[in-house]
């Protein structure tokens, strides 16, 4: 009876097992019925054996209360154990399948909700129709390939942690505004912040507007009609070399006169303030790079595609060139991936961010730079004060660096991209994660990097049959450094080649020393340290030169007088 009680106890355990899904319940019921039947059969067999072989059983195999033999009970228990193990394996499989289905459903819902949230936020489905003239796949030798993609910061701002860092910069702007208002109220009794620096920097905008219109008109009509006339003469005349040289010289003269000399003359003649000078200089550089890309991309196509008899050579349409002049890219294509509609709320938000960044820059200069470098006491800068000023200027310099990146490379370019329905928004990559300066230079400004790479570095390698890679890289650095220095010279109104020395000198050295082989996070710290200290050097030396010209103005107009920094000799007396 003791063994029978064990079987009954085992059956009871099965009967009180918690019910799960229908399959598990069916397994429980089958196991319960099977064990009950086996228990009844065992009871009957044990009773018959007891009546027939009572004396033998008692002598050979002692029984307990006259029930079954220990051998059969042991076999029954082993069979029950096998059934129980099989049952538990079936339960385990069922539970695992159910958990897997629940996790899979949860992940599917999460992905679907994320996609829906992103679609609602961007609200800009991409028109992925291939252009009519896209008859073959893009090859590496064809140049840059444009594809529809969002800017990286637009995607990162969907993450709450990244958005919190963005909110910290907004909070810092509120602190700058509050501190400025508090200081103005204590000193002058006024609660309205002054924007004298802002209005001074953007003065004479009317001169900038008519100068820009003249440069734009030439950039639109000059290179385009020069290309059309040259294309017809090239295929119809037998003097192809002479025609090409003549057209090239005439175009070079026109480019020099209207895109190089004219803006400089306007800046110097009208003595434009800093921001107005900078706008004109940047547009001058942009128009030159755009027109060069247009000529560079279309001339080989006109040469290779011979026109049919009685038909003019195939050239790009004027509308495609006009679109290119406003598109946020420096690489000409007859067509680009386009979005189906414009998000006007996105444009308005970006314009608001641009204005906020300009006022942010105004507060940084007023609160962190001008009080340090004004030097109202006319004290000469010693080595100690110069070193301290460089480290002090690192923080405002880095803030201005980040503001310039965000306002121009993200907000401004995305605003024009949205207006033009331009779908390729990769104007930069994750340069902040770079562990090498080589990667930083490639990812910081994709728009300019593409132009320098395809029309500078790669074309030089093709002409030299890929023999002078280092020379090509050095040439690109030199050209980029000169253009950066020219823009800063126009902005500040004096020549002080700090940017050229740091960019083409230290930058080029770091490009070879801290290269792509550096993968550790330690090198990312080194890169950020160099960037911060470099910005501090720029802000310190340029501000020092600015106020040195105020305290010690130039006395002549000779070449050496113009290119020699006044801060080197000014005694501030």
MORA-V394525 format. One record per pair of residues at least 4 apart in sequence whose ideal C-beta (glycine too) atoms are under 6 Angstrom apart, sorted by the first residue. I is the first residue (numbers start at 1). J is the second residue. Records with the same first field share a line. If there is no record, write none. Layout:
I->J + J
This chain:
1->65 + 67
2->64
3->73
7->39
10->80
11->35 + 36
14->31 + 32
15->32
17->28
19->25
20->24
24->94
27->87 + 90
31->87
42->76
46->67 + 68
49->53
50->66
53->57
56->60
57->61 + 63
61->69
68->72 + 73
123->343
124->339 + 343
126->148 + 339 + 423
127->338 + 340
130->134
131->335
138->142 + 145
143->454
144->331 + 450
146->336 + 337 + 424
147->424
148->337 + 423
149->426
150->154 + 155 + 425
151->414 + 425
153->157 + 410
156->162
157->163
173->360
176->363 + 367
180->193
181->193
184->188 + 190
185->191
195->199
197->362
198->362
200->273
201->273 + 274 + 275
202->275
203->273
204->272 + 276
207->270
208->276 + 279 + 280
211->266 + 280
212->216 + 283
215->287
218->222 + 258
219->287 + 291
221->225
222->254
223->291 + 294 + 295
224->321
226->251
227->298
228->315
230->234 + 247
231->302 + 313 + 315
232->236 + 312
233->237 + 243
234->240 + 243
235->307 + 313
237->243
239->243
254->258
255->259
256->260
257->261
258->262
259->284 + 287 + 288
263->280 + 284
265->269
266->270
267->272 + 277
272->276 + 277
274->491
277->490 + 491
278->491
281->487 + 490
289->330 + 451
290->325
292->296
293->297 + 330 + 331 + 332
294->332
295->299
296->455
297->332
298->316
301->305
302->313
305->314
307->311 + 313
316->320 + 321 + 334
320->334
323->327
324->332
326->420
327->420 + 422
328->413 + 416 + 417
330->447 + 451
331->450
336->422
337->423 + 424
338->421 + 423
339->421 + 423
342->418
343->418
346->418
347->415 + 418
350->411 + 414 + 415
353->411
354->407 + 411
357->403 + 407
360->403
361->403
363->367
364->368 + 396 + 399
365->369 + 370
366->370
368->396
369->396 + 543
370->374
373->543 + 547
375->547
378->572
380->571 + 572
381->385 + 386
385->389
389->540
390->536 + 537 + 540
393->397 + 536 + 539 + 540
394->532 + 533 + 536
397->535 + 536 + 539
398->532 + 535
401->535
403->407
404->408
405->409
406->410
407->411
408->412
409->413 + 427 + 428
413->427
417->422 + 425
426->446
427->446 + 447
428->446
429->443
431->440 + 443 + 444
434->439 + 440 + 527
435->518 + 519 + 523 + 524
436->514 + 515 + 516 + 518
437->510 + 511 + 514
438->511 + 515 + 516
439->443
440->444
442->449
445->449
449->453
451->455
452->456 + 476
453->457
454->458
455->459
456->476
457->472 + 476
460->472
461->466 + 472
464->468
468->472
477->504 + 508
478->504
481->500 + 503 + 504
484->499 + 503
485->497 + 499 + 500
488->499
489->495
495->563
496->545 + 565
497->501
498->538 + 541
499->503
500->504
501->505
502->506 + 534
503->507
504->508
509->513
510->514
514->518
518->523
530->534
536->540
538->542
539->543
544->567
545->565 + 567
548->552 + 566 + 567 + 570
549->566
551->570 + 572
552->566 + 570
554->561
556->561
560->564
566->570
